[in-house]
């Protein structure tokens, strides 16, 4: 009986993690597509983060919701979860902006 409960808990945790990972992957895929769009539209380096956030707002919202769903099951406060997910989104966008600026640097 205990083994069955532990197995169920592990299965549930892996499903919750998969949901967050799927949302993270969707967000990163959107950021890559937005980077290609930005290059085609010749978006200025300083306007790139806003461009990406506008293009990927739905994926960003889904990601934050998935992180909250996972964190709430693990007794993480909503405030901390929001902070953590915003930090991750900022990191993704900043990394993409750095790559974008590097790729578009005059040579």
C-alpha positions as CSV (number, residue, x, y, z in Angstrom):
1,X,0.0,0.0,0.0
2,X,2.8,2.4,0.9
3,X,4.6,1.5,-2.2
4,X,1.5,2.3,-4.3
5,X,1.2,5.8,-2.6
6,X,4.9,6.6,-3.2
7,X,4.6,5.5,-6.8
8,X,1.5,7.7,-7.2
9,X,3.3,10.7,-5.7
10,X,6.3,10.2,-8.0
11,X,4.0,9.9,-11.0
12,X,2.1,13.0,-10.1
13,X,5.3,15.0,-9.5
14,X,6.7,13.9,-12.9
15,X,3.4,15.0,-14.6
16,X,3.5,18.4,-12.9
17,X,7.2,18.8,-13.8
18,X,6.4,17.8,-17.4
19,X,3.7,20.5,-17.6
20,X,6.1,23.2,-16.4
21,X,8.8,21.9,-18.8
22,X,6.4,21.9,-21.7
23,X,5.4,25.5,-21.0
24,X,9.1,26.4,-20.6
25,X,9.9,24.8,-24.0
26,X,7.0,26.6,-25.6
27,X,8.2,29.9,-24.3
28,X,11.8,29.3,-25.4
29,X,10.6,28.2,-28.9
30,X,8.5,31.3,-29.2
31,X,11.5,33.5,-28.2
32,X,13.6,31.8,-30.9
33,X,10.9,32.5,-33.5
34,X,10.5,36.1,-32.3
35,X,14.3,36.5,-32.6
36,X,14.1,35.4,-36.3
37,X,11.1,37.8,-36.8
38,X,13.0,40.6,-35.1
39,X,16.0,40.1,-37.4
40,X,13.8,40.1,-40.5
41,X,12.1,43.3,-39.3
42,X,15.4,44.8,-38.3
43,X,14.3,45.5,-34.8
44,X,16.8,47.7,-32.9
45,X,18.8,45.9,-30.1
46,X,17.3,48.1,-27.4
47,X,13.7,47.4,-28.6
48,X,14.3,43.6,-28.8
49,X,13.2,42.6,-25.3
50,X,9.9,44.5,-25.6
51,X,9.4,43.0,-29.1
52,X,9.9,39.4,-27.7
53,X,7.7,39.9,-24.7
54,X,4.9,41.3,-26.9
55,X,5.2,38.4,-29.4
56,X,5.4,35.7,-26.6
57,X,3.0,37.1,-24.0
58,X,0.7,34.1,-24.3
59,X,3.5,31.6,-23.8
60,X,4.9,33.7,-20.9
61,X,1.5,33.6,-19.2
62,X,1.2,29.9,-19.7
63,X,4.7,29.4,-18.3
64,X,4.0,31.4,-15.2
65,X,0.8,29.6,-14.6
66,X,2.5,26.2,-15.0
67,X,5.2,27.2,-12.6
68,X,2.6,28.4,-10.1
69,X,0.7,25.1,-10.5
70,X,3.8,23.2,-9.7
71,X,5.0,25.4,-6.9
72,X,1.6,25.5,-5.2
73,X,1.7,21.8,-4.9
74,X,5.1,22.1,-3.2
75,X,3.9,24.7,-0.7
76,X,5.7,27.6,-2.3
77,X,4.1,31.0,-1.8
78,X,2.4,32.7,-4.7
79,X,4.7,35.7,-4.3
80,X,7.8,33.6,-4.4
81,X,6.5,31.6,-7.3
82,X,5.7,34.8,-9.3
83,X,9.2,36.2,-8.5
84,X,10.9,32.9,-9.5
85,X,9.0,32.6,-12.8
86,X,9.5,36.3,-13.6
87,X,13.3,35.8,-13.0
88,X,13.3,32.9,-15.4
89,X,11.5,34.8,-18.1
90,X,13.8,37.8,-17.7
91,X,16.8,35.4,-18.0
92,X,15.4,33.8,-21.2
93,X,14.7,37.2,-22.7
94,X,18.1,38.7,-21.6
95,X,20.0,35.8,-23.0
96,X,18.1,36.0,-26.3
97,X,18.7,39.8,-26.4
98,X,22.5,39.3,-25.8
99,X,22.6,36.7,-28.7
100,X,20.5,39.0,-30.9
101,X,22.9,42.0,-30.2
102,X,25.9,39.8,-30.8
103,X,24.5,38.4,-34.1
104,X,23.7,41.9,-35.3
105,X,26.9,43.6,-34.2
106,X,28.7,45.5,-37.0
107,X,31.8,43.6,-38.2
